[in-house]
Amino acid sequence: MFFYEHKRYLLTVLFFTLYIFTNAQTNLPVFDFAQYEKRVLQQNDTLYVVNFWATWCKPCVEELPFFEKAKQTFSKQMVKFILVSQDAKARSSYAADFLKKNNYTSESFILSAGNPNVWIDKIDTSWSGLIPMTVFYKAGKKVYFHESDYATYEELEKIIHSKL
Amino acid sequence: MKKLFYLLFTLFAFSFNTKAHEGLHTGQVASDFKLKNIDGKMVSMADYKNAKGFIVTFTCNHCPYAKAYEDRIIALNNKYAAKGYPVIAINPNDAVQYPEDDFSSMKLRAKEKNFTFPYLHDESQDVARAYGAIKTPHIFIVQKENQQFIVKYIGAIDDNWEDATAVKEKYVENALDALLKGQPVAVANTKAIGCGVKWKK
C-alpha cells in the first residue's frame, strides 16, 4: 500500500540514489593539500609512489603503463601507487573514464590545492611544476623526487627497488 | 699550488655561473626578437616606438592552461596596451608533435578570439630558449630603459588558473601597476603555471 501511495516519490529517490552512486563511481575525488599530505605521509613501512599526470599531458599518458606494470611487479611488496591528476576539477569524470577505459586500477585523485605557487613548493622547492613528476614517500618523509618522465620501464623499476 | 687553487676556483665558479644563467632572470637585459606574426609580417619589440615595455607571453593553442588564460591575456592587453605595456604573444611549440599549435591553427585561434595583439611563431624555438620559457603560458614583463629591455617579472599570470572569478593575487597586474607608478615589483618571480613547452625532438 505504502509503495503505491508514494510510488512516484520512491522512484524519484531511487533514481536519484542511483544517479549519485554511478556518478561517484565515475568521478575522481578532489583532494586539497591537507588531504594529499594525509594520504601520502603515513607512519608505516609502505613506499608511496606518487605520479603527477593529466589526461592532456602526452608524456604523462605515455608513461602510465610503466606505473601499472610496476604495480604488478611489486604486488607482493609494500608499495602503493597513487596517480595524482592535474586535470581541472570540471574534467574529473573525463579523467576517471580515461583511467577506466585503459584498465588502470591505481588509486587516483585530482589535487586542487589553491594557489599553485604555494603548494608546488610544499611538494618540492626545486619543482618547476611541470608534469610528469614522481615523488616517493616513506614513513612520513619524502624519499625521492623526479621531474620528467622515465625513458624506460626498467629505470622506474630500479628506482623503486632502491627505495623499498 | 696557489695557481692550481685559483684555476680550480675559476673553473668551479664558471661552471656554477653557466648553470645559473639558463634563460633570463629579473633584472637582466632581454634580447629583442624578430618573429613572424599571424598576418605574415615580422614583429620586433623595437617596432613599438612609444611602448614603455611589454607583456611578453609565451602561450599556445592546445594547452588547457593556455586556453583557460586566453581571455585574461586579452584583458591584460586591453587594460595595459594603452598605458604603454602591450601584450606580445609567442607560440614556441613544436607543431610536428602538436599540430594544433601550427601556424595556420594560430591564425584561426587568433581570429576566433579576436586577438588584439600580435601572435608570433617562434618556429626555431630560439626565443623561448633565450628567455628561458618552459611553459605555456609563461609571462616575461620587460621595461624599456635606455633603449634596453629589462626583465621586471617572470612567471604566472595569477594564482588561480581554473577559475578567473576566484583569483586573489594578480601577479602580472600587480607588477605592471608597480612599474607604472615607478615602484619596484614586490613579487618579481613566481612559477609559471602551464603545460611544458613542446621542444622539437
Interface residues (C-beta under 8 A of the other chain):
Chain A: A54 W56 C57 K58 D87 A88 K89 A90 S112 G114 N115 P116 N117 I120 D121 S128 G129 L130 I131
Chain B: C63 P64 A68 Q97 I134 K135 G155 A156 D159 N160 W161 E162 K168 E169 T190 K191 A192 I193 C195 G196
